[in-house]
Amino acid sequence: MALTFTIREVDGVTVVKLDGRITLGEESNSLRIKLKDLINAGKRKIILNLSDVTFLDSAGLGTLVAAHHSAVGRGALLKLCHLGADFCEKLQITKLATVFDVFYTETDALGSFSTPPAYCLCPTCGQPSGPPLPRWSPWARWDEQTCGNPACGARFSIAHSQKPENVAPISKLSFPTYENEHIEIQPGSFFRCLIVGRLDLFASSALRKSWESIPKPKRVLVDLQRLSEVSEPGYAALATLLADQEDDARAVVSLEGLSPRQSAMFPQTPPFYRRSNEARAALGYASDTPKWLARVKVSPLSS
């Protein structure tokens, strides 16, 4: 099925509704030509509505990336709306979520041209994350954030907010290690550090960045119930963090859920505990655990 376009103007914004597949060959080429023609015709505010796009391959994604950069270079703004779950996943995997201005509805995308969006700053490195937070509607649909700094790689979720403020509560943060493996931090009365998969030399860098993301004073329970294996460098990295008592940090490790073989690789003395309830009790009542908030920065309104 050939890719077709329905174009209309809404308050000075060009809305392009795509229907069909965006794949290598004729479809990608037709999209590239259509966007080039619009920009050459002086269109500087463009929305691509993808609600009827049935499939998008890597070539189609590459066409969108090239179109975005070309639009920016010509002083135009290109925004996307009505992305399906598959496209959103592709953006997350390829770390392109911060390249595009992505909106849940066409109404939100149209509103973004008159109201500047806000961006969460990564709690690890402080760089802007994406997608942008629309300041004219709740953030419930925009809770999944990806740091725009490729060297960081943090992914985090922010809690729902009916009234966007200059900070956003963080509900979860993770750093990928291997495929389907990651280090995850969950806030609460203390911070829970869940190690999913392997803990080795490679994963230890994610563990360190996760630890550095936790606000001070650190109150941390390290949960190993989903640990698959650990190497000597991985254990050494964990032990180094546990020994860090700067700013009155307190951390314990729960060995619950490990096999006897896995459990034998760790000390059986504090701060390591065989049962989760024992680790929690040793951590104590962490009344001074700080709230975990991401700063929100409003971008300048583009003309």
Sequence and secondary structure as in RCSB ss.txt:
>XXXX:A:sequence
MALTFTIREVDGVTVVKLDGRITLGEESNSLRIKLKDLINAGKRKIILNLSDVTFLDSAGLGTLVAAHHSAVGRG
ALLKLCHLGADFCEKLQITKLATVFDVFYTETDALGSFSTPPAYCLCPTCGQPSGPPLPRWSPWARWDEQTCGNP
ACGARFSIAHSQKPENVAPISKLSFPTYENEHIEIQPGSFFRCLIVGRLDLFASSALRKSWESIPKPKRVLVDLQ
RLSEVSEPGYAALATLLADQEDDARAVVSLEGLSPRQSAMFPQTPPFYRRSNEARAALGYASDTPKWLARVKVSP
LSS
>XXXX:A:secstr
   EEEEEEETTEEEEEEEEEE TTHHHHHHHHHHHHHHHTT  EEEEEEEEEEEE HHHHHHHHHHHHHHHHTT
 EEEEE   HHHHHHHHHTT TTTSEEESSHHHHHHTTTS  EEEB TTT  BEES B TTS SGGG EEEES T
TT  EEEE   SS  SEEEEEEEEEE STT EEEEE SSSEEEEEEEEESHHHHHHHHHHHHHS SS EEEEE T
TEEEE HHHHHHHHHHHT  GGG EEEEE TT  HHHHTTS SSTTEESSHHHHHHHH   TT    EEEEEE  
   
